[in-house]
Amino acid sequence: MVKRSTLVLFLIVIIFVMLLGNFRTYLVLGASDLPTFQSGDKVIINRSAYDVTFPFTSLKIMALRKPGRGDMVLCNFPAKHNQDYWLKRVIGIPGDTIVIRKNRIYINQKPLRYEVIEKDGFGLPEDEAVGDILAIESGMGLNHTVAIPNSENIISNFGPLVVRDDHYFVLGDNRANSLDSRFLGSVSRNEIYGKYLFRIYRKEQ
């Protein structure tokens, strides 16, 4: 007969391994999510935020919940299907109609709000392409800081696009310098692997 203390210890070890395997550290590369992240930042991703997965793998066992607007997710694009992961923010969920006009986003015909803020204090790197304006983008469950261009360019206007079932429209927070759903299409639910929790290291400028 297995002793009760042995069984408890075994369960503790299993839980510890699962937690250790599902909270992972990732290194941010590139400027696509400035000012939220800078290249060289280290972040913690919860790999079990949306699915039960085998520890230390991307193999999903069971779905838990759906990503929501505003979530910063670890994902992969079908058009860029490789071993690289991307950190992008969920803007549109299944059924949403997304329109971008003059760098401003409309979700289901409702405009998001933009409150311009000063760049001072963000410690943004001078050698990276950052949008001309920093603003708090809010509405429809969203509330985060983005960098947007002050003038129109080829990606200042987009849509309308209806997000397909089981797909998500994701963007980088640095709208003038991000490869995202505007170029690569919506991300399948199966290509979302976790949710950003917090930053553990910021590279000194």
C-alpha positions in Angstrom: 0.0 0.0 0.0 1.3 3.4 -0.9 1.8 5.7 2.1 -0.4 8.8 2.2 2.7 11.0 2.6 4.3 9.5 -0.5 1.1 10.1 -2.6 0.9 13.7 -1.3 4.6 14.3 -2.2 4.0 12.8 -5.7 1.1 15.1 -6.3 3.1 18.1 -5.1 5.9 17.2 -7.6 3.4 16.8 -10.4 1.9 20.2 -9.7 5.3 21.9 -9.4 6.4 20.4 -12.8 3.2 21.6 -14.5 3.6 25.1 -13.1 7.2 25.2 -14.0 6.5 24.0 -17.5 3.7 26.4 -18.1 5.2 29.7 -16.9 8.0 30.4 -19.3 10.5 33.2 -19.9 10.8 34.8 -23.3 13.1 37.3 -24.8 11.5 40.2 -26.7 13.2 41.0 -30.0 12.4 44.0 -32.2 10.4 47.2 -31.8 6.9 46.0 -32.8 5.5 46.4 -29.3 7.0 49.7 -28.2 6.3 51.3 -25.8 5.0 48.3 -24.0 8.1 46.2 -24.6 11.6 47.0 -25.8 13.9 44.7 -27.6 15.9 42.9 -25.0 13.1 42.8 -22.4 12.4 39.4 -20.7 8.8 38.5 -20.0 6.9 35.7 -18.3 4.2 34.0 -20.4 1.5 31.8 -18.9 1.3 28.9 -21.4 -1.8 27.5 -19.6 -3.8 30.7 -19.7 -6.1 29.4 -22.4 -5.3 25.7 -22.6 -4.1 22.8 -20.6 -0.8 21.8 -22.1 1.8 19.2 -21.5 4.6 20.8 -19.5 7.5 22.2 -21.6 5.7 21.6 -24.9 3.1 23.3 -27.1 0.9 20.2 -27.2 -2.6 21.2 -26.1 -4.7 18.8 -24.0 -7.9 20.8 -23.4 -9.2 24.3 -24.0 -9.8 26.4 -20.9 -10.9 29.8 -22.0 -10.9 32.1 -25.0 -8.5 35.1 -25.5 -10.1 38.5 -24.9 -9.7 41.9 -26.3 -6.6 43.6 -24.9 -4.8 40.4 -24.1 -1.2 40.3 -25.1 -0.7 36.8 -26.5 2.1 34.6 -27.6 1.1 33.5 -31.1 2.2 32.3 -34.5 0.9 33.4 -37.9 0.0 30.7 -40.5 1.8 32.8 -43.2 4.9 32.7 -41.0 4.6 29.2 -39.7 8.0 28.5 -38.1 9.5 28.1 -34.7 9.3 31.8 -33.9 6.7 33.2 -31.6 5.2 36.7 -31.7 3.8 38.9 -28.9 0.8 40.7 -30.2 -2.3 42.3 -28.7 -5.8 41.0 -29.3 -7.9 43.7 -30.9 -10.7 41.8 -32.6 -12.4 38.6 -31.5 -14.5 36.2 -33.6 -17.4 38.1 -35.2 -15.9 41.6 -34.8 -15.8 43.9 -37.7 -12.5 45.8 -37.8 -11.9 49.0 -39.6 -8.8 51.3 -39.4 -9.2 54.9 -40.7 -6.4 57.5 -40.3 -4.6 55.2 -37.8 -7.7 55.0 -35.6 -9.5 51.7 -34.9 -13.2 51.0 -35.1 -14.6 47.8 -33.7 -18.2 47.0 -34.8 -18.5 50.6 -36.0 -17.5 52.0 -32.6 -14.4 54.2 -32.5 -11.8 53.5 -29.9 -10.7 56.5 -27.8 -7.2 58.0 -28.0 -5.7 60.2 -25.2 -2.4 61.6 -26.3 0.4 61.4 -23.7 4.0 62.7 -23.5 6.8 60.5 -24.6 9.0 61.7 -21.8 9.5 59.1 -19.0 9.1 56.1 -21.2 12.8 55.7 -21.9 12.2 54.8 -25.5 15.3 53.8 -27.5 16.4 56.4 -30.0 17.6 53.9 -32.6 14.2 52.2 -33.1 11.3 53.3 -35.3 8.6 54.4 -32.9 5.3 56.0 -33.8 5.2 59.8 -33.7 2.4 59.9 -31.0 2.0 58.0 -27.8 -1.7 57.6 -26.8 -3.8 55.5 -24.4 -6.1 53.5 -26.7 -9.3 52.5 -24.8 -12.8 51.3 -25.3 -14.4 47.9 -26.1 -12.5 46.4 -23.2 -9.2 47.8 -24.3 -6.9 50.1 -22.3 -3.2 50.3 -23.2 -0.6 52.6 -24.6 0.2 52.6 -28.3 2.6 54.4 -30.6 0.9 55.7 -33.8 2.1 57.7 -36.8 1.2 61.4 -37.0 0.7 61.1 -40.8 -1.1 58.6 -43.1 0.8 55.8 -44.9 0.0 52.6 -46.6 -1.3 50.9 -43.4 -3.2 53.9 -42.0 -6.4 52.6 -43.5 -7.6 49.0 -43.4 -10.8 47.0 -43.7 -13.6 46.4 -43.1 -12.7 42.9 -42.1 -15.0 40.5 -40.2 -12.9 38.3 -37.9 -13.7 34.6 -38.7 -14.9 32.0 -36.2 -12.1 30.8 -34.0 -9.7 33.5 -35.2 -8.3 36.7 -33.6 -7.2 40.0 -35.1 -4.0 41.0 -33.4 -1.7 44.1 -33.6 1.6 45.3 -32.3 1.4 48.3 -30.0 3.9 50.1 -32.2 1.5 50.5 -35.1 4.0 52.1 -37.6 6.5 49.3 -37.2 4.7 46.0 -36.6 4.1 42.9 -38.8 0.7 41.7 -37.7 -2.9 40.9 -38.8 -2.9 43.9 -41.2 -0.4 42.0 -43.3 -0.5 38.4 -42.3 -4.2 37.9 -41.5 -6.0 36.9 -38.4 -4.5 34.3 -36.0 -6.2 30.9 -35.5 -7.1 30.0 -31.9 -4.8 27.0 -32.3 -1.9 29.3 -33.0 -2.3 31.1 -29.7 0.0 29.6 -27.1 -0.2 31.8 -24.0 -0.7 35.1 -22.4 1.7 37.7 -21.2 1.8 38.1 -17.4 4.6 40.5 -16.5 8.1 41.7 -17.4 11.0 40.5 -15.3 13.8 42.5 -17.0 14.1 45.7 -19.0 17.2 46.3 -21.0 19.1 49.5 -20.0 19.2 52.2 -22.6 
